[in-house]
Amino acid sequence: MDIAKLRRVVVEGPIGVGKTTLARRLAEHLNADLLLEAPEANPFLERFYRDAGRYALPTQLSFLFQRLRQLADINVDLLQRPVVSDFLLDKDPLFARLTLDDDEFVLYQQVYAGLRAQAGAPDLVVYLQASTDSLLARINRRGLPMETAINEPYLRALADSYGSYFHHYDAAPLLMINTEHLNPVDSDDDFRLFMSRIESMRGQREFFNLAQ
């Protein structure tokens, strides 16, 4: 894969896997613009973690509209620099199916279906994986107040949903990375290894596990 030709790269993965930090480092390396989720700007998120049943729908819709506004501000074909983001709009229904009841999900699908066409496919998706125990440890280590109510069953279900989603994902080239033994955020050697793996990609989807 010719890195110089990448115009839009997405780094994805469950809460705590390190996608935002890696997106920042990748954007700096590529001299790219950075497009990040802003969970602190979602007025419902902290309430959702305390009472998911009550606040799931407004939280989900708030994130959906936020992501659409961000994507509407970019036109990759007209940009002088590439764009790196830490969210993929196409996976938005993953959270919705996990958190909404059936009637709410039907309503969400109607809204999503009418809006998703505004987002095009990226040139590369990097999907980061980690065990639930590792995700919990990383979440506890960073100590964000709004994340204190995240529990192990929810995080496990979320990680499983991510795994299932990206197992079938084929809308863009996909590099899946097991981060249990690879730290491209804090290790320069691992970051160089990560970049070389992107450059060596020849297929539509590849899996990178340093333990293998």
N, C-alpha and C positions, 0 to 999 in steps of 0.2 A: 504494500500500500504506500502510495506517495503522500507523505505527511504534508508536503507543501501545497497539495491540491485540496486538502480538507478545508471546507468552509464552515461546517457546523458539526461540532462534536458534543455528545451528551455523555455525562458520567452519571450512572444510576446505581441504586441499591437501597436496601432497607435502612431505617433509622439507625445511626451509630456506626455505619460501615466505613464512613470517611469520604463519601462522595463529594461533599462540598469542598473539603480541604484539597482533595486531589484535583478537582475542577479548577481551583485557584492556581495550583502549581502548574497544571497543564496550560492554562491560559497565559500565564507568565512565560512559560517556555516557548509557546507558539506565537507570542506577541499578539494574542487574540483578545477580543472583548469578552467580558464575563457576564453571564446571565444567571442569576441565582434566585432560588426560591427565597421568600421572605416570611418564614413562619411567624416571626414576631409581629408582622403586619396583619395576621389573621386574628381578628378580635374574638373568635370562637375557640381557638385551639386549646388554650389552657383549660377552658370550661369543658371541652370535649374529653380531655384526659381525666377529668374528675367525674364526668357524667356522660359517657359515650352515647347512650341511648337517646338522651335529650338533645345533644348538640351535634350529632353526626352529620345531619343534612346541611345545616348552615355552614359547618366547618368545611364540608366537601365542596359546596358550591362557591364558597369564598375562595378556596384554593383554585378551583377551576377558572373563575373569572380573573383571578390574579395572574395565573399562567398565560391565559389568552391575551391579557393586556400586554404582558411582557413580550410575547411572541409577535404581537401586532406591531411592536415598535422596531422590529428588525426586518430587513429585507436582505437576505444573505447575498443575493445576486448583485446588489448595489454597494455592498460594504467593501471597504478597502482592506479590512482585517477579518479573519475568521471569528467565529463565536463559539465559546465553550459554555455549556450550561449544566446544571446539576439536576435537571428534571426532564422527563420525557412525557409529553402530554398524553400520548397514546396509552400510557399505563395508569392514567388517572382513574379509570373505572375499577382498577384493582382494589384501591382503598374503598371505593364506594360499595363494592360487593361485600367487602369484609365488614363494613361498619353500619350499613343501612339495612332497614327492614325491607321486605319485598315491595311494599307500596312506595316507599321513599326511593328505592332503587329504580323503579319504573319511571318515576318523575325525573330523577337524575339522568337516566338514559335519554329521555326526550330532550332535555336541555343540552346534554353532551353531544348527541347526534346532530343537532342543529348548528353546533359551533366548531366541532373538531376539524372540519375541512380547512379552517384558517391556518392550521399548522402543517407544514410540510415535513417530509422525512429528513432526518440528519444524514450526514455522510458516514458517521461512525457512532456506535453506541458502545460504551464501556460499562459492563455490568459487574459490580463488585459484590462478592459473597463473603460471608463469615458465619460461624456458628452462633446460635442464640446466646450461649454463654459469653462469647466474645463481644457480641453486640451490647449485651447488658453491661458488661464491664466497661466498655467504652462510653456508654451513656452515663453511667455512674461517675466515671472519671471526669467527664467534662462538666457535670453538675449543673445543667441548665434547669432553673426552677420549674418551667412548664413541662419538663420531661420526667419529673420525679414520680408521677403517677403511672408511668408506663410499666406494665407488668410482663412477666415472662410468657404467659399464655398468648397475650396479644402480639408480642414481638415474634414469638414462634410462628403463629398463624400468618403474620405479615411476611416473614422470611420465606415461608413455604409458598405463599401466594406469588411472591417475586420469582421464586425458582420455577414455578409452574408457568408463569407468564413468559419468562424469557426462554424457557425450553421450547416454546412454540413461536417465538418472535422471528419474523423474517422480513420486516419492512425496511431494514437497513443492515449493513455489515455490523456484526456483533462480536465483541471480544469479552468473554466471561473470565473473570479473574478471581481465584480463591485468595483472599487476603490473610489467611491464617498464618502463612509463612512468608508473606511478601508485604513490605511496607513502603510503597512508592511515595508516600507523603513525607516521611521523616528520613528515609535512607536514600542518599544520592545514588548509590549503587543499584538499589531496587528501582529507582525511578528511571535510570538509564536502561535497565533490563526491560522495564515496562514499555519505554519508547521503542526499543529495538524490536519488541514483540509486535507492536503496531506496524512498524516498517516491514516486518517479515510476513504480515498477513497476506494470504493469497486467496483464501476462501471467503464465503459469506459469513461464516461463524466459526470461531475458534475458542478453545478453552485453555487457560493457562493456570497450572497448579505447580508451584515451585517444589512441592514435596514429591512430585512424581519423578 
